[in-house]
Amino acid sequence: MDIAAARSTTYGDLGFWADRTSVHEAASLGRALQLRQLIDGGASVNIVTVDNITPLHDACVQAHPQCVRMLLDAGAQVDVRTIHGSTPLCHACAAGSVESARLLLDHGASINPSLTALTASPLHEACIRGNPECVKLLMSRGALLEAFDLHFGTPLHAACAKAHVECALLLLNAGAKVNAIKFHETALHHAARVGRTELIELLVEFGGDVNVTDNLGRRPVDYTTSGSPAHLCLRRYERTPLFLQQLSRIALRTLLGTRALQVVTKLDISQRIIDYLCYK
C-alpha cells in the first residue's frame, strides 16, 4: 500500500491519519481483487482521511457491496463517523445500496445513530434517495419513523420533499405521523411545494390536515401555483370533507399507530375491509 501520504501520528484506535490511501481508492472504485491483495498484505482497513472517512465509507457511498463485505470481514469498524457525523450505513442508504446496507446491519451497524446538525438518519437518506427496498429493510430492523433531521424534519418530510410517493406510502402504512411538524411545516406543505397531486391525495387519505399553517402562516395550498392540478386538488379537499368511512379508517389507524398493519390483518372482518384499512 502506498502510505507516503500517511501522517506519522495515530488517530485513536483507528490507525494512521492519512490524506488518502490505496485502500480508500480500491474500495471507492470497487476493485475487489486489489483490495484483497492490500488486506492480505497487512494494510489497515480502518485508516482514516483528514475528514475521518474510512475505506468502508468509500465502498458504501459508491455502492460496492463486495468491497463492503471484504472490509467488514477484515475487521472494519462499522459505525465510524465522518467529520459531518455520517456512518457507513448512512452512505449505503444514500447510494441506494440495499445489499451494502444489509451487510452493515448484519455486522451490528446502528440503525438509529444519533443525529447532528449536519447529518440525517439512514432512513432519511433512503427516503431522500427514493429507494423503497432500502426503506423496507430499515423499518424491518427498527428504524425510527419520527427521527428528526434539522434540514428536512422526519423521514416522511424527506420523502415528500423529494416527491417519492412509494416511500411516503411505506412510511405512512408503517405508522408515521402524517401531521408531524418541522417549524410548523408538515409533509403536506412539501407535497404541495413539489406539486404532486398523488402525494397530496395520499397524505390527505392518511389524515393530512389541508388547513394547517406553517411558521409563516401559510397553508399547503399557498405553496401551489393557482390553477395547477395540485392547487385544484387542495381546494377540493378544503371544500369537501372526507367521508365517514375515510374518517373512521384514519381514527382507527391513528389509534393503533405503528401496530396498525399487524393488528388489522388479525381482525375477524372481511378481506375487503382489511384491504381498505391497509390502504391496498
Stockholm file with secondary structure:
# STOCKHOLM 1.0

chainA/1-280         MDIAAARSTTYGDLGFWADRTSVHEAASLGRALQLRQLIDGGASVNIVTVDNITPLHDACVQAHPQCVRMLLDAGAQVDVRTIHGSTPLCHACAAGSVESARLLLDHGASINPSLTALTASPLHEACIRGNPECVKLLMSRGALLEAFDLHFGTPLHAACAKAHVECALLLLNAGAKVNAIKFHETALHHAARVGRTELIELLVEFGGDVNVTDNLGRRPVDYTTSGSPAHLCLRRYERTPLFLQQLSRIALRTLLGTRALQVVTKLDISQRIIDYLCYK
#=GR chainA/1-280 SS CCCTTEEEEECTTSCEEESCCHHHHHHHHTCHHHHHHHHHTTCCSSCBCTTCCCHHHHHHHTTCHHHHHHHHHTTCCTTCCCTTCCCHHHHHHHHTCHHHHHHHHHTTCCSSCCCCTTCCCHHHHHHHHTCHHHHHHHHHTTCCTTCCBTTTBSHHHHHHHTTCHHHHHHHHHTTCCTTCCBTTBCHHHHHHHHTCHHHHHHHHHTTCCTTCCCTTSCCGGGGSCTTSHHHHHHHHHHHSCCCHHHHHHHHHHHHHGGGHHHHHTTSSSCHHHHHHHTTC
#=GC SS_cons         CCCTTEEEEECTTSCEEESCCHHHHHHHHTCHHHHHHHHHTTCCSSCBCTTCCCHHHHHHHTTCHHHHHHHHHTTCCTTCCCTTCCCHHHHHHHHTCHHHHHHHHHTTCCSSCCCCTTCCCHHHHHHHHTCHHHHHHHHHTTCCTTCCBTTTBSHHHHHHHTTCHHHHHHHHHTTCCTTCCBTTBCHHHHHHHHTCHHHHHHHHHTTCCTTCCCTTSCCGGGGSCTTSHHHHHHHHHHHSCCCHHHHHHHHHHHHHGGGHHHHHTTSSSCHHHHHHHTTC
//
